[in-house]
Amino acid sequence: MDFWEYNEHNLDDKGRLVLPSSFRGAFEGGGVLTLQGNFVGMMQPARWDQVLRRMTESGQYASRELNYIKSFVTVFSPDGQNRVTIPARLRERVGLGRELALIGMGHHIAIYPRDAWHAIESELAAGGDLDDRLSDAL
């Protein structure tokens, strides 16, 4: 399944996120949360397997770097209310607070602190010719 949309959601006091309705079907059987630089990545297990294999085979990551990345991986199954718990260690690493931005990135969902995503949007909107290039491309 491809993911293409933007959602704003909040974490509850236990670090749980209610999956947007448009993403629920993709994760009925579970999913994977992992560190992806400055955001949390949410993906289907088969996609994570592909990503990990590609990273391992690329030769760009030392064994200890791969182990570090793997240490942030969490396999999840949504509960009966379609909630997913994002572990505290992962939330702390990327600075997730209560307010989140969930962005469909095609093969995965990026979970950012909402203010961090808004800063990225503002920077890109003010950065120059993106609007013109988008208009030309579309």
KADA-V460791 format. One record per residue. N is the residue number from 1. RES is the residue in three letters. SS is DSSP state (~ for helix, > for strand, _ for the rest). Layout:
# KADA-V460791
n = [N;N]
res = [RES;RES]
ss = [SS;SS]
This chain:
# KADA-V460791
n = [1;2;3;4;5;6;7;8;9;10;11;12;13;14;15;16;17;18;19;20;21;22;23;24;25;26;27;28;29;30;31;32;33;34;35;36;37;38;39;40;41;42;43;44;45;46;47;48;49;50;51;52;53;54;55;56;57;58;59;60;61;62;63;64;65;66;67;68;69;70;71;72;73;74;75;76;77;78;79;80;81;82;83;84;85;86;87;88;89;90;91;92;93;94;95;96;97;98;99;100;101;102;103;104;105;106;107;108;109;110;111;112;113;114;115;116;117;118;119;120;121;122;123;124;125;126;127;128;129;130;131;132;133;134;135;136;137;138]
res = [MET;ASP;PHE;TRP;GLU;TYR;ASN;GLU;HIS;ASN;LEU;ASP;ASP;LYS;GLY;ARG;LEU;VAL;LEU;PRO;SER;SER;PHE;ARG;GLY;ALA;PHE;GLU;GLY;GLY;GLY;VAL;LEU;THR;LEU;GLN;GLY;ASN;PHE;VAL;GLY;MET;MET;GLN;PRO;ALA;ARG;TRP;ASP;GLN;VAL;LEU;ARG;ARG;MET;THR;GLU;SER;GLY;GLN;TYR;ALA;SER;ARG;GLU;LEU;ASN;TYR;ILE;LYS;SER;PHE;VAL;THR;VAL;PHE;SER;PRO;ASP;GLY;GLN;ASN;ARG;VAL;THR;ILE;PRO;ALA;ARG;LEU;ARG;GLU;ARG;VAL;GLY;LEU;GLY;ARG;GLU;LEU;ALA;LEU;ILE;GLY;MET;GLY;HIS;HIS;ILE;ALA;ILE;TYR;PRO;ARG;ASP;ALA;TRP;HIS;ALA;ILE;GLU;SER;GLU;LEU;ALA;ALA;GLY;GLY;ASP;LEU;ASP;ASP;ARG;LEU;SER;ASP;ALA;LEU]
ss = [_;_;>;_;_;>;>;>;>;>;>;_;_;_;_;>;>;>;_;_;~;~;~;~;~;~;~;_;_;_;>;>;>;>;>;_;_;_;_;>;>;>;>;_;~;~;~;~;~;~;~;~;~;~;~;~;~;~;_;_;_;_;~;~;~;~;~;~;~;~;_;_;_;>;>;>;_;_;_;_;_;_;>;>;>;_;_;~;~;~;~;~;~;~;_;_;_;_;>;>;>;>;>;>;_;>;_;_;>;>;>;>;>;~;~;~;~;~;~;~;~;~;~;~;~;~;_;_;_;~;~;~;~;~;~;~;~;_]
